Amino acid sequence: MAIELNQIWEFPIKEFHPFPKAKLGVGAHDMLGVEAKELGMTRVLLMTTGLRGSGIIEELIGKIEYQGVDVVLFDDVESNPKDYNAMDAAARYQSEKCDGIISVGGGSSHDAAKGARMVIAHDGRNINEFEGFSKATNKENPKHIAVSTTAGTGSETSWAYVITDTSDMEKPHKWVAFDDTCLVDLAMDDPLLYYTCPEHFTAFCGFDVLAHASEPFVSRLDFEPSLGNAKYSIELITKHLRTAVYDPQNLEARAGMMHAQYIAAQAFNSGGLGLVHSLSHAVSAFFDSHHGLNNAIALPRVWEYNLPARYERFAEIASLMGVDTRNMTTVQAADAAVEAAIRLSKDLGIPENFGSLTGDSYDKNRMGTGKYADRGTRIDTSDATVRAISEHMMDDWCTPANPRECTVESLIPMVRHAFTGAY
């Protein structure tokens, strides 16, 4: 009787996914117009969120237009990009006869742009048809330059994008797509563009980076080419995040977080994610709360949940986060990793749980507006909501790589603590 490989190894063949070309470092954004022109762009759709008025958009438009490339501004992308953001951007791209896309901002801008490119390449198909793995059938889509203004997302170098399906607001769904065809043509990371990122958003985005680094490090994929980047990213976060938050024009700290977020994304690009992201996606699907903030609240709870499956790896994380573990057992050191995450959370002013969030508690995020207006400005913490969130997590494409097996019933206590508990 022939033995199937997957009876011996859960993931007998693992894929290493490509990265796009990138320019990283001080002054990289000065090259934006030149790079757009070299890619053959003559009329670009510049996609962004709420950055108009910050000076960044105006400056970048000037650099693009100086090279003779026309710019059409689309700044209607929302936090947690919605399906209609991608559809509207695709329609605008076509009506304005654009031939390239430049996204400026964080993951919301980049992911909405990736989604719009998929729609354009597939003759206007609904973006929600692309959930999951490798759904693109047309491998050619518009050229795309992604310029990051936050140290968090990693979307500029990954094969993933995340969209919220709002077609049924009784059961909203935030989904992930993984597709090599969505890779940008050029990533641009310049720490000078991070200087204006507010203190609290810097902290939220930093926890997104910590999730991106730690989840592939403990992932059941256990993909060795990802582990080195994951470990070094955690070290960089430990060294630079607090300074980047509280001394925002400290170039060393901003550059450190730039590199941390970039290589953390390269770690999860092939090494997988887990329940931190599954929980974050579910909460923002229901309440439109900020992804990085969701990750910050979720992370210590998920680490604690996963400890029994990966004590040795979490013990390493504790050491990477600066804990002296020499006189600790493996279990004690693993526990210390959770304590280090909680300490970081408290140092950076992360709210203690989802129930404490309000629509104006973090710089007027869109929670409680638009399609989410009927949910109010506070997150519902009822048992029904906790169960709905847990069920959403089980359908998330990040969940299969989580190191510990889970069911709705096993998730509910952890989710409930994230909604109402405190450390």
Contacts in CASP RR format, 6 or more apart in sequence:
PFRMAT RR
TARGET T0000
AUTHOR 0000-0000-0000
METHOD contacts of the structure
MODEL  1
MAIELNQIWEFPIKEFHPFPKAKLGVGAHDMLGVEAKELGMTRVLLMTTG
LRGSGIIEELIGKIEYQGVDVVLFDDVESNPKDYNAMDAAARYQSEKCDG
IISVGGGSSHDAAKGARMVIAHDGRNINEFEGFSKATNKENPKHIAVSTT
AGTGSETSWAYVITDTSDMEKPHKWVAFDDTCLVDLAMDDPLLYYTCPEH
FTAFCGFDVLAHASEPFVSRLDFEPSLGNAKYSIELITKHLRTAVYDPQN
LEARAGMMHAQYIAAQAFNSGGLGLVHSLSHAVSAFFDSHHGLNNAIALP
RVWEYNLPARYERFAEIASLMGVDTRNMTTVQAADAAVEAAIRLSKDLGI
PENFGSLTGDSYDKNRMGTGKYADRGTRIDTSDATVRAISEHMMDDWCTP
ANPRECTVESLIPMVRHAFTGAY
5 12 0 8 1.000
5 13 0 8 1.000
6 12 0 8 1.000
10 220 0 8 1.000
11 220 0 8 1.000
11 221 0 8 1.000
14 221 0 8 1.000
14 223 0 8 1.000
14 270 0 8 1.000
14 271 0 8 1.000
15 270 0 8 1.000
16 223 0 8 1.000
16 225 0 8 1.000
16 270 0 8 1.000
17 159 0 8 1.000
17 180 0 8 1.000
17 269 0 8 1.000
17 270 0 8 1.000
18 159 0 8 1.000
18 180 0 8 1.000
18 183 0 8 1.000
19 157 0 8 1.000
19 183 0 8 1.000
19 266 0 8 1.000
19 269 0 8 1.000
20 156 0 8 1.000
20 157 0 8 1.000
20 183 0 8 1.000
20 184 0 8 1.000
20 185 0 8 1.000
20 186 0 8 1.000
20 187 0 8 1.000
21 185 0 8 1.000
21 186 0 8 1.000
21 187 0 8 1.000
22 156 0 8 1.000
22 157 0 8 1.000
22 186 0 8 1.000
22 187 0 8 1.000
22 188 0 8 1.000
22 189 0 8 1.000
22 262 0 8 1.000
23 31 0 8 1.000
23 35 0 8 1.000
23 186 0 8 1.000
23 187 0 8 1.000
23 188 0 8 1.000
23 189 0 8 1.000
24 187 0 8 1.000
24 188 0 8 1.000
24 189 0 8 1.000
24 190 0 8 1.000
24 258 0 8 1.000
24 259 0 8 1.000
24 262 0 8 1.000
25 189 0 8 1.000
25 190 0 8 1.000
25 191 0 8 1.000
25 255 0 8 1.000
25 258 0 8 1.000
26 190 0 8 1.000
26 191 0 8 1.000
26 192 0 8 1.000
26 251 0 8 1.000
26 255 0 8 1.000
27 190 0 8 1.000
27 192 0 8 1.000
28 188 0 8 1.000
28 189 0 8 1.000
28 190 0 8 1.000
29 59 0 8 1.000
29 60 0 8 1.000
29 63 0 8 1.000
29 147 0 8 1.000
29 188 0 8 1.000
29 190 0 8 1.000
29 192 0 8 1.000
29 193 0 8 1.000
30 63 0 8 1.000
31 188 0 8 1.000
32 60 0 8 1.000
32 63 0 8 1.000
32 64 0 8 1.000
32 102 0 8 1.000
32 145 0 8 1.000
32 147 0 8 1.000
32 188 0 8 1.000
33 63 0 8 1.000
33 64 0 8 1.000
33 66 0 8 1.000
33 67 0 8 1.000
33 69 0 8 1.000
34 67 0 8 1.000
35 145 0 8 1.000
35 186 0 8 1.000
35 188 0 8 1.000
36 44 0 8 1.000
36 64 0 8 1.000
36 67 0 8 1.000
36 69 0 8 1.000
36 100 0 8 1.000
36 102 0 8 1.000
36 145 0 8 1.000
37 67 0 8 1.000
37 68 0 8 1.000
37 69 0 8 1.000
39 100 0 8 1.000
39 143 0 8 1.000
39 145 0 8 1.000
39 185 0 8 1.000
39 186 0 8 1.000
40 99 0 8 1.000
40 143 0 8 1.000
41 69 0 8 1.000
41 99 0 8 1.000
41 100 0 8 1.000
41 102 0 8 1.000
41 143 0 8 1.000
42 68 0 8 1.000
42 69 0 8 1.000
42 70 0 8 1.000
42 99 0 8 1.000
43 69 0 8 1.000
43 70 0 8 1.000
43 71 0 8 1.000
43 72 0 8 1.000
43 96 0 8 1.000
43 97 0 8 1.000
43 98 0 8 1.000
43 99 0 8 1.000
43 100 0 8 1.000
44 64 0 8 1.000
44 69 0 8 1.000
44 70 0 8 1.000
44 71 0 8 1.000
44 72 0 8 1.000
44 98 0 8 1.000
44 99 0 8 1.000
44 100 0 8 1.000
44 101 0 8 1.000
44 102 0 8 1.000
45 72 0 8 1.000
45 74 0 8 1.000
45 89 0 8 1.000
45 92 0 8 1.000
45 93 0 8 1.000
45 96 0 8 1.000
45 98 0 8 1.000
45 100 0 8 1.000
45 101 0 8 1.000
45 102 0 8 1.000
45 116 0 8 1.000
46 57 0 8 1.000
46 60 0 8 1.000
46 61 0 8 1.000
46 64 0 8 1.000
46 71 0 8 1.000
46 72 0 8 1.000
46 73 0 8 1.000
46 74 0 8 1.000
46 101 0 8 1.000
46 102 0 8 1.000
46 103 0 8 1.000
46 104 0 8 1.000
47 74 0 8 1.000
47 75 0 8 1.000
47 77 0 8 1.000
47 89 0 8 1.000
47 101 0 8 1.000
47 102 0 8 1.000
47 103 0 8 1.000
47 104 0 8 1.000
47 109 0 8 1.000
47 112 0 8 1.000
47 113 0 8 1.000
47 116 0 8 1.000
48 57 0 8 1.000
48 73 0 8 1.000
48 74 0 8 1.000
48 75 0 8 1.000
48 77 0 8 1.000
48 103 0 8 1.000
48 104 0 8 1.000
48 105 0 8 1.000
48 109 0 8 1.000
49 75 0 8 1.000
49 77 0 8 1.000
49 78 0 8 1.000
49 79 0 8 1.000
49 105 0 8 1.000
49 106 0 8 1.000
49 108 0 8 1.000
49 109 0 8 1.000
50 75 0 8 1.000
51 57 0 8 1.000
51 75 0 8 1.000
51 104 0 8 1.000
51 105 0 8 1.000
51 149 0 8 1.000
52 58 0 8 1.000
52 73 0 8 1.000
52 75 0 8 1.000
54 196 0 8 1.000
56 104 0 8 1.000
56 149 0 8 1.000
56 193 0 8 1.000
56 196 0 8 1.000
57 73 0 8 1.000
57 75 0 8 1.000
57 104 0 8 1.000
60 102 0 8 1.000
60 104 0 8 1.000
60 147 0 8 1.000
61 71 0 8 1.000
61 73 0 8 1.000
62 71 0 8 1.000
64 71 0 8 1.000
64 102 0 8 1.000
65 71 0 8 1.000
72 92 0 8 1.000
72 93 0 8 1.000
72 96 0 8 1.000
72 98 0 8 1.000
74 88 0 8 1.000
74 89 0 8 1.000
74 92 0 8 1.000
76 85 0 8 1.000
76 88 0 8 1.000
76 89 0 8 1.000
77 85 0 8 1.000
77 89 0 8 1.000
77 108 0 8 1.000
77 109 0 8 1.000
77 112 0 8 1.000
78 85 0 8 1.000
78 108 0 8 1.000
78 366 0 8 1.000
79 108 0 8 1.000
79 288 0 8 1.000
79 290 0 8 1.000
79 291 0 8 1.000
79 365 0 8 1.000
79 366 0 8 1.000
80 108 0 8 1.000
80 162 0 8 1.000
80 164 0 8 1.000
80 174 0 8 1.000
80 284 0 8 1.000
80 285 0 8 1.000
80 288 0 8 1.000
80 290 0 8 1.000
80 291 0 8 1.000
80 366 0 8 1.000
81 108 0 8 1.000
81 109 0 8 1.000
81 111 0 8 1.000
81 112 0 8 1.000
81 162 0 8 1.000
81 163 0 8 1.000
81 164 0 8 1.000
82 163 0 8 1.000
82 164 0 8 1.000
82 166 0 8 1.000
82 371 0 8 1.000
83 126 0 8 1.000
83 127 0 8 1.000
83 128 0 8 1.000
83 163 0 8 1.000
83 164 0 8 1.000
83 165 0 8 1.000
83 166 0 8 1.000
83 167 0 8 1.000
84 166 0 8 1.000
85 112 0 8 1.000
86 112 0 8 1.000
86 115 0 8 1.000
86 116 0 8 1.000
86 118 0 8 1.000
86 119 0 8 1.000
86 127 0 8 1.000
86 163 0 8 1.000
87 116 0 8 1.000
87 119 0 8 1.000
87 124 0 8 1.000
87 126 0 8 1.000
87 127 0 8 1.000
89 112 0 8 1.000
89 113 0 8 1.000
89 116 0 8 1.000
90 115 0 8 1.000
90 116 0 8 1.000
90 117 0 8 1.000
90 119 0 8 1.000
90 120 0 8 1.000
90 124 0 8 1.000
92 98 0 8 1.000
93 100 0 8 1.000
93 101 0 8 1.000
93 116 0 8 1.000
93 120 0 8 1.000
93 142 0 8 1.000
94 120 0 8 1.000
98 142 0 8 1.000
99 142 0 8 1.000
99 143 0 8 1.000
100 142 0 8 1.000
100 143 0 8 1.000
100 144 0 8 1.000
101 113 0 8 1.000
101 116 0 8 1.000
101 117 0 8 1.000
101 142 0 8 1.000
101 143 0 8 1.000
101 144 0 8 1.000
101 145 0 8 1.000
102 144 0 8 1.000
102 145 0 8 1.000
102 146 0 8 1.000
102 147 0 8 1.000
103 109 0 8 1.000
103 110 0 8 1.000
103 112 0 8 1.000
103 113 0 8 1.000
103 144 0 8 1.000
103 145 0 8 1.000
103 146 0 8 1.000
103 147 0 8 1.000
103 184 0 8 1.000
104 147 0 8 1.000
104 149 0 8 1.000
105 147 0 8 1.000
105 148 0 8 1.000
105 149 0 8 1.000
105 150 0 8 1.000
106 148 0 8 1.000
106 149 0 8 1.000
106 150 0 8 1.000
106 152 0 8 1.000
106 153 0 8 1.000
106 155 0 8 1.000
106 205 0 8 1.000
107 150 0 8 1.000
107 152 0 8 1.000
107 153 0 8 1.000
107 154 0 8 1.000
107 155 0 8 1.000
107 291 0 8 1.000
109 146 0 8 1.000
110 146 0 8 1.000
110 148 0 8 1.000
110 153 0 8 1.000
110 154 0 8 1.000
110 155 0 8 1.000
110 156 0 8 1.000
110 161 0 8 1.000
110 184 0 8 1.000
111 153 0 8 1.000
111 155 0 8 1.000
111 161 0 8 1.000
111 162 0 8 1.000
111 163 0 8 1.000
112 163 0 8 1.000
113 144 0 8 1.000
113 146 0 8 1.000
114 144 0 8 1.000
114 155 0 8 1.000
114 161 0 8 1.000
114 182 0 8 1.000
114 184 0 8 1.000
115 127 0 8 1.000
115 130 0 8 1.000
115 161 0 8 1.000
115 163 0 8 1.000
115 177 0 8 1.000
115 182 0 8 1.000
116 127 0 8 1.000
117 141 0 8 1.000
117 142 0 8 1.000
117 144 0 8 1.000
117 182 0 8 1.000
118 125 0 8 1.000
118 127 0 8 1.000
118 130 0 8 1.000
118 136 0 8 1.000
118 141 0 8 1.000
118 177 0 8 1.000
118 179 0 8 1.000
118 181 0 8 1.000
118 182 0 8 1.000
119 125 0 8 1.000
119 126 0 8 1.000
119 127 0 8 1.000
120 141 0 8 1.000
120 142 0 8 1.000
121 136 0 8 1.000
121 138 0 8 1.000
121 140 0 8 1.000
121 141 0 8 1.000
121 142 0 8 1.000
121 181 0 8 1.000
122 136 0 8 1.000
122 137 0 8 1.000
122 138 0 8 1.000
127 163 0 8 1.000
128 163 0 8 1.000
128 165 0 8 1.000
128 167 0 8 1.000
128 175 0 8 1.000
129 135 0 8 1.000
130 136 0 8 1.000
130 177 0 8 1.000
130 179 0 8 1.000
131 163 0 8 1.000
131 165 0 8 1.000
131 175 0 8 1.000
131 176 0 8 1.000
131 177 0 8 1.000
131 397 0 8 1.000
132 175 0 8 1.000
132 176 0 8 1.000
132 177 0 8 1.000
132 178 0 8 1.000
132 397 0 8 1.000
133 177 0 8 1.000
133 178 0 8 1.000
133 179 0 8 1.000
133 397 0 8 1.000
134 178 0 8 1.000
134 179 0 8 1.000
134 180 0 8 1.000
135 177 0 8 1.000
135 179 0 8 1.000
136 179 0 8 1.000
136 181 0 8 1.000
136 182 0 8 1.000
138 181 0 8 1.000
139 181 0 8 1.000
141 181 0 8 1.000
141 182 0 8 1.000
143 185 0 8 1.000
144 184 0 8 1.000
144 185 0 8 1.000
144 186 0 8 1.000
145 184 0 8 1.000
145 185 0 8 1.000
145 186 0 8 1.000
145 187 0 8 1.000
145 188 0 8 1.000
146 155 0 8 1.000
146 156 0 8 1.000
146 184 0 8 1.000
146 186 0 8 1.000
146 187 0 8 1.000
146 188 0 8 1.000
147 156 0 8 1.000
147 188 0 8 1.000
147 190 0 8 1.000
147 193 0 8 1.000
148 154 0 8 1.000
148 156 0 8 1.000
148 187 0 8 1.000
148 188 0 8 1.000
148 189 0 8 1.000
148 190 0 8 1.000
148 193 0 8 1.000
148 258 0 8 1.000
148 261 0 8 1.000
149 193 0 8 1.000
149 194 0 8 1.000
149 196 0 8 1.000
149 197 0 8 1.000
150 194 0 8 1.000
150 197 0 8 1.000
150 201 0 8 1.000
150 202 0 8 1.000
150 205 0 8 1.000
151 191 0 8 1.000
151 194 0 8 1.000
151 197 0 8 1.000
151 202 0 8 1.000
151 205 0 8 1.000
151 206 0 8 1.000
151 209 0 8 1.000
151 244 0 8 1.000
151 254 0 8 1.000
151 256 0 8 1.000
151 257 0 8 1.000
151 258 0 8 1.000
151 260 0 8 1.000
151 261 0 8 1.000
152 205 0 8 1.000
152 206 0 8 1.000
152 208 0 8 1.000
152 209 0 8 1.000
152 212 0 8 1.000
152 257 0 8 1.000
152 261 0 8 1.000
152 292 0 8 1.000
153 205 0 8 1.000
153 208 0 8 1.000
153 261 0 8 1.000
153 265 0 8 1.000
154 212 0 8 1.000
154 261 0 8 1.000
154 262 0 8 1.000
154 264 0 8 1.000
154 265 0 8 1.000
155 161 0 8 1.000
155 265 0 8 1.000
156 184 0 8 1.000
156 187 0 8 1.000
156 188 0 8 1.000
156 189 0 8 1.000
156 262 0 8 1.000
156 265 0 8 1.000
157 184 0 8 1.000
157 187 0 8 1.000
157 262 0 8 1.000
157 265 0 8 1.000
157 266 0 8 1.000
157 269 0 8 1.000
158 265 0 8 1.000
158 266 0 8 1.000
158 268 0 8 1.000
158 269 0 8 1.000
159 178 0 8 1.000
159 179 0 8 1.000
159 180 0 8 1.000
159 182 0 8 1.000
159 183 0 8 1.000
159 269 0 8 1.000
160 176 0 8 1.000
160 177 0 8 1.000
160 178 0 8 1.000
160 182 0 8 1.000
160 269 0 8 1.000
161 176 0 8 1.000
161 177 0 8 1.000
161 182 0 8 1.000
162 174 0 8 1.000
162 175 0 8 1.000
162 176 0 8 1.000
162 177 0 8 1.000
162 281 0 8 1.000
162 291 0 8 1.000
163 174 0 8 1.000
163 175 0 8 1.000
163 177 0 8 1.000
164 172 0 8 1.000
164 173 0 8 1.000
164 174 0 8 1.000
164 175 0 8 1.000
164 284 0 8 1.000
164 285 0 8 1.000
164 288 0 8 1.000
165 172 0 8 1.000
165 173 0 8 1.000
165 174 0 8 1.000
165 175 0 8 1.000
166 172 0 8 1.000
166 371 0 8 1.000
169 371 0 8 1.000
171 388 0 8 1.000
172 285 0 8 1.000
172 286 0 8 1.000
173 285 0 8 1.000
173 392 0 8 1.000
173 395 0 8 1.000
174 281 0 8 1.000
174 282 0 8 1.000
174 284 0 8 1.000
174 285 0 8 1.000
174 392 0 8 1.000
175 281 0 8 1.000
175 396 0 8 1.000
175 397 0 8 1.000
176 277 0 8 1.000
176 281 0 8 1.000
176 396 0 8 1.000
176 397 0 8 1.000
176 398 0 8 1.000
178 397 0 8 1.000
187 262 0 8 1.000
189 258 0 8 1.000
189 262 0 8 1.000
190 258 0 8 1.000
191 251 0 8 1.000
191 254 0 8 1.000
191 255 0 8 1.000
191 256 0 8 1.000
191 257 0 8 1.000
191 258 0 8 1.000
192 254 0 8 1.000
194 202 0 8 1.000
194 244 0 8 1.000
194 248 0 8 1.000
194 254 0 8 1.000
194 257 0 8 1.000
194 258 0 8 1.000
195 248 0 8 1.000
195 249 0 8 1.000
195 254 0 8 1.000
197 205 0 8 1.000
197 248 0 8 1.000
198 363 0 8 1.000
199 245 0 8 1.000
199 246 0 8 1.000
199 248 0 8 1.000
200 349 0 8 1.000
200 362 0 8 1.000
200 363 0 8 1.000
201 290 0 8 1.000
201 362 0 8 1.000
201 363 0 8 1.000
202 244 0 8 1.000
202 245 0 8 1.000
202 248 0 8 1.000
202 257 0 8 1.000
203 241 0 8 1.000
203 245 0 8 1.000
203 296 0 8 1.000
203 348 0 8 1.000
203 349 0 8 1.000
203 350 0 8 1.000
204 290 0 8 1.000
204 291 0 8 1.000
204 292 0 8 1.000
204 293 0 8 1.000
204 295 0 8 1.000
204 296 0 8 1.000
204 350 0 8 1.000
204 362 0 8 1.000
205 261 0 8 1.000
205 292 0 8 1.000
206 237 0 8 1.000
206 241 0 8 1.000
206 244 0 8 1.000
206 257 0 8 1.000
206 260 0 8 1.000
206 261 0 8 1.000
206 292 0 8 1.000
206 296 0 8 1.000
207 292 0 8 1.000
207 293 0 8 1.000
207 295 0 8 1.000
207 296 0 8 1.000
207 299 0 8 1.000
207 344 0 8 1.000
207 345 0 8 1.000
207 348 0 8 1.000
207 350 0 8 1.000
208 261 0 8 1.000
208 291 0 8 1.000
208 292 0 8 1.000
208 295 0 8 1.000
209 233 0 8 1.000
209 237 0 8 1.000
209 241 0 8 1.000
209 257 0 8 1.000
209 260 0 8 1.000
209 261 0 8 1.000
209 264 0 8 1.000
210 234 0 8 1.000
210 237 0 8 1.000
210 241 0 8 1.000
210 264 0 8 1.000
210 295 0 8 1.000
210 299 0 8 1.000
210 341 0 8 1.000
210 344 0 8 1.000
211 273 0 8 1.000
211 276 0 8 1.000
211 277 0 8 1.000
211 280 0 8 1.000
211 292 0 8 1.000
211 295 0 8 1.000
211 298 0 8 1.000
211 299 0 8 1.000
212 233 0 8 1.000
212 261 0 8 1.000
212 264 0 8 1.000
212 265 0 8 1.000
212 267 0 8 1.000
212 268 0 8 1.000
212 273 0 8 1.000
213 229 0 8 1.000
213 230 0 8 1.000
213 231 0 8 1.000
213 233 0 8 1.000
213 234 0 8 1.000
213 237 0 8 1.000
213 260 0 8 1.000
213 264 0 8 1.000
213 267 0 8 1.000
213 268 0 8 1.000
214 230 0 8 1.000
214 234 0 8 1.000
214 276 0 8 1.000
214 299 0 8 1.000
214 303 0 8 1.000
214 317 0 8 1.000
215 268 0 8 1.000
215 272 0 8 1.000
215 273 0 8 1.000
215 274 0 8 1.000
215 276 0 8 1.000
215 277 0 8 1.000
215 398 0 8 1.000
215 401 0 8 1.000
215 402 0 8 1.000
216 223 0 8 1.000
216 226 0 8 1.000
216 227 0 8 1.000
216 230 0 8 1.000
216 267 0 8 1.000
216 268 0 8 1.000
216 270 0 8 1.000
216 271 0 8 1.000
216 272 0 8 1.000
216 273 0 8 1.000
216 401 0 8 1.000
217 226 0 8 1.000
217 227 0 8 1.000
217 230 0 8 1.000
217 231 0 8 1.000
217 234 0 8 1.000
217 267 0 8 1.000
217 313 0 8 1.000
217 316 0 8 1.000
217 317 0 8 1.000
218 306 0 8 1.000
218 309 0 8 1.000
218 310 0 8 1.000
218 313 0 8 1.000
218 314 0 8 1.000
218 317 0 8 1.000
218 403 0 8 1.000
219 226 0 8 1.000
219 271 0 8 1.000
219 272 0 8 1.000
219 273 0 8 1.000
219 274 0 8 1.000
219 401 0 8 1.000
219 402 0 8 1.000
219 403 0 8 1.000
220 400 0 8 1.000
220 401 0 8 1.000
220 402 0 8 1.000
220 403 0 8 1.000
221 270 0 8 1.000
221 271 0 8 1.000
221 272 0 8 1.000
221 401 0 8 1.000
223 270 0 8 1.000
223 271 0 8 1.000
223 272 0 8 1.000
225 270 0 8 1.000
226 266 0 8 1.000
226 267 0 8 1.000
226 268 0 8 1.000
226 269 0 8 1.000
226 270 0 8 1.000
226 271 0 8 1.000
226 272 0 8 1.000
227 267 0 8 1.000
228 267 0 8 1.000
229 263 0 8 1.000
229 264 0 8 1.000
229 266 0 8 1.000
229 267 0 8 1.000
230 264 0 8 1.000
230 267 0 8 1.000
230 268 0 8 1.000
231 316 0 8 1.000
231 320 0 8 1.000
232 263 0 8 1.000
233 260 0 8 1.000
233 261 0 8 1.000
233 263 0 8 1.000
233 264 0 8 1.000
233 267 0 8 1.000
234 317 0 8 1.000
234 320 0 8 1.000
234 321 0 8 1.000
235 320 0 8 1.000
236 256 0 8 1.000
236 257 0 8 1.000
236 259 0 8 1.000
236 260 0 8 1.000
236 263 0 8 1.000
237 257 0 8 1.000
237 260 0 8 1.000
238 320 0 8 1.000
238 321 0 8 1.000
238 322 0 8 1.000
239 256 0 8 1.000
240 252 0 8 1.000
240 253 0 8 1.000
240 254 0 8 1.000
240 256 0 8 1.000
240 257 0 8 1.000
240 260 0 8 1.000
241 253 0 8 1.000
241 257 0 8 1.000
241 260 0 8 1.000
241 344 0 8 1.000
241 348 0 8 1.000
242 344 0 8 1.000
242 347 0 8 1.000
242 348 0 8 1.000
243 250 0 8 1.000
243 252 0 8 1.000
243 253 0 8 1.000
244 250 0 8 1.000
244 253 0 8 1.000
244 254 0 8 1.000
244 256 0 8 1.000
244 257 0 8 1.000
245 348 0 8 1.000
247 253 0 8 1.000
248 254 0 8 1.000
271 401 0 8 1.000
272 398 0 8 1.000
272 401 0 8 1.000
273 398 0 8 1.000
273 401 0 8 1.000
274 302 0 8 1.000
274 398 0 8 1.000
274 399 0 8 1.000
274 401 0 8 1.000
274 402 0 8 1.000
275 298 0 8 1.000
275 302 0 8 1.000
275 305 0 8 1.000
275 306 0 8 1.000
275 393 0 8 1.000
275 398 0 8 1.000
275 399 0 8 1.000
275 402 0 8 1.000
275 406 0 8 1.000
275 411 0 8 1.000
276 295 0 8 1.000
276 298 0 8 1.000
276 299 0 8 1.000
276 302 0 8 1.000
277 295 0 8 1.000
277 396 0 8 1.000
277 398 0 8 1.000
278 392 0 8 1.000
278 393 0 8 1.000
278 396 0 8 1.000
278 398 0 8 1.000
278 399 0 8 1.000
278 402 0 8 1.000
279 294 0 8 1.000
279 298 0 8 1.000
279 301 0 8 1.000
279 302 0 8 1.000
279 389 0 8 1.000
279 393 0 8 1.000
279 415 0 8 1.000
279 418 0 8 1.000
280 291 0 8 1.000
280 292 0 8 1.000
280 294 0 8 1.000
280 295 0 8 1.000
280 298 0 8 1.000
281 291 0 8 1.000
281 294 0 8 1.000
281 392 0 8 1.000
281 393 0 8 1.000
281 396 0 8 1.000
281 398 0 8 1.000
282 389 0 8 1.000
282 390 0 8 1.000
282 392 0 8 1.000
282 393 0 8 1.000
282 396 0 8 1.000
283 289 0 8 1.000
283 294 0 8 1.000
283 298 0 8 1.000
283 354 0 8 1.000
283 379 0 8 1.000
283 389 0 8 1.000
284 290 0 8 1.000
284 291 0 8 1.000
284 294 0 8 1.000
285 392 0 8 1.000
286 375 0 8 1.000
286 385 0 8 1.000
286 388 0 8 1.000
286 389 0 8 1.000
286 392 0 8 1.000
287 354 0 8 1.000
287 357 0 8 1.000
287 367 0 8 1.000
287 368 0 8 1.000
287 372 0 8 1.000
287 375 0 8 1.000
287 379 0 8 1.000
287 380 0 8 1.000
288 365 0 8 1.000
288 366 0 8 1.000
288 367 0 8 1.000
288 368 0 8 1.000
288 369 0 8 1.000
288 372 0 8 1.000
288 375 0 8 1.000
289 354 0 8 1.000
289 357 0 8 1.000
289 365 0 8 1.000
289 367 0 8 1.000
289 379 0 8 1.000
290 362 0 8 1.000
290 365 0 8 1.000
293 350 0 8 1.000
293 351 0 8 1.000
293 357 0 8 1.000
293 362 0 8 1.000
294 354 0 8 1.000
296 345 0 8 1.000
296 348 0 8 1.000
296 350 0 8 1.000
297 350 0 8 1.000
297 351 0 8 1.000
297 352 0 8 1.000
297 353 0 8 1.000
297 354 0 8 1.000
297 418 0 8 1.000
298 418 0 8 1.000
299 341 0 8 1.000
299 345 0 8 1.000
300 338 0 8 1.000
300 341 0 8 1.000
300 342 0 8 1.000
300 345 0 8 1.000
300 423 0 8 1.000
301 414 0 8 1.000
301 417 0 8 1.000
301 418 0 8 1.000
302 414 0 8 1.000
303 314 0 8 1.000
303 337 0 8 1.000
303 338 0 8 1.000
303 341 0 8 1.000
304 338 0 8 1.000
304 414 0 8 1.000
305 404 0 8 1.000
305 406 0 8 1.000
305 414 0 8 1.000
306 314 0 8 1.000
306 402 0 8 1.000
306 403 0 8 1.000
306 404 0 8 1.000
307 314 0 8 1.000
307 334 0 8 1.000
307 335 0 8 1.000
307 338 0 8 1.000
308 404 0 8 1.000
309 403 0 8 1.000
309 404 0 8 1.000
310 334 0 8 1.000
310 403 0 8 1.000
310 404 0 8 1.000
311 330 0 8 1.000
311 331 0 8 1.000
311 334 0 8 1.000
312 330 0 8 1.000
312 334 0 8 1.000
313 403 0 8 1.000
314 333 0 8 1.000
314 334 0 8 1.000
314 337 0 8 1.000
314 338 0 8 1.000
315 325 0 8 1.000
315 328 0 8 1.000
315 330 0 8 1.000
315 331 0 8 1.000
315 333 0 8 1.000
315 334 0 8 1.000
315 336 0 8 1.000
315 337 0 8 1.000
317 337 0 8 1.000
317 340 0 8 1.000
318 325 0 8 1.000
318 333 0 8 1.000
318 334 0 8 1.000
318 336 0 8 1.000
318 337 0 8 1.000
318 340 0 8 1.000
319 325 0 8 1.000
319 333 0 8 1.000
321 337 0 8 1.000
321 340 0 8 1.000
321 341 0 8 1.000
321 344 0 8 1.000
322 340 0 8 1.000
323 333 0 8 1.000
323 336 0 8 1.000
323 337 0 8 1.000
323 339 0 8 1.000
323 340 0 8 1.000
325 332 0 8 1.000
325 333 0 8 1.000
325 336 0 8 1.000
328 336 0 8 1.000
342 423 0 8 1.000
345 423 0 8 1.000
351 357 0 8 1.000
351 361 0 8 1.000
352 421 0 8 1.000
352 422 0 8 1.000
352 423 0 8 1.000
353 417 0 8 1.000
353 418 0 8 1.000
353 419 0 8 1.000
353 420 0 8 1.000
353 421 0 8 1.000
353 422 0 8 1.000
354 379 0 8 1.000
354 381 0 8 1.000
354 418 0 8 1.000
354 419 0 8 1.000
355 378 0 8 1.000
355 379 0 8 1.000
355 381 0 8 1.000
355 419 0 8 1.000
355 420 0 8 1.000
357 367 0 8 1.000
357 378 0 8 1.000
357 379 0 8 1.000
358 377 0 8 1.000
358 378 0 8 1.000
359 365 0 8 1.000
359 367 0 8 1.000
359 368 0 8 1.000
359 377 0 8 1.000
359 378 0 8 1.000
360 377 0 8 1.000
366 372 0 8 1.000
367 375 0 8 1.000
367 377 0 8 1.000
367 379 0 8 1.000
368 375 0 8 1.000
368 376 0 8 1.000
368 377 0 8 1.000
379 385 0 8 1.000
379 419 0 8 1.000
381 419 0 8 1.000
381 420 0 8 1.000
383 416 0 8 1.000
385 419 0 8 1.000
386 412 0 8 1.000
386 415 0 8 1.000
386 416 0 8 1.000
386 419 0 8 1.000
387 408 0 8 1.000
387 412 0 8 1.000
389 415 0 8 1.000
389 419 0 8 1.000
390 408 0 8 1.000
390 411 0 8 1.000
390 412 0 8 1.000
390 415 0 8 1.000
391 408 0 8 1.000
393 399 0 8 1.000
393 406 0 8 1.000
393 411 0 8 1.000
393 415 0 8 1.000
394 406 0 8 1.000
394 407 0 8 1.000
394 408 0 8 1.000
394 411 0 8 1.000
399 406 0 8 1.000
END
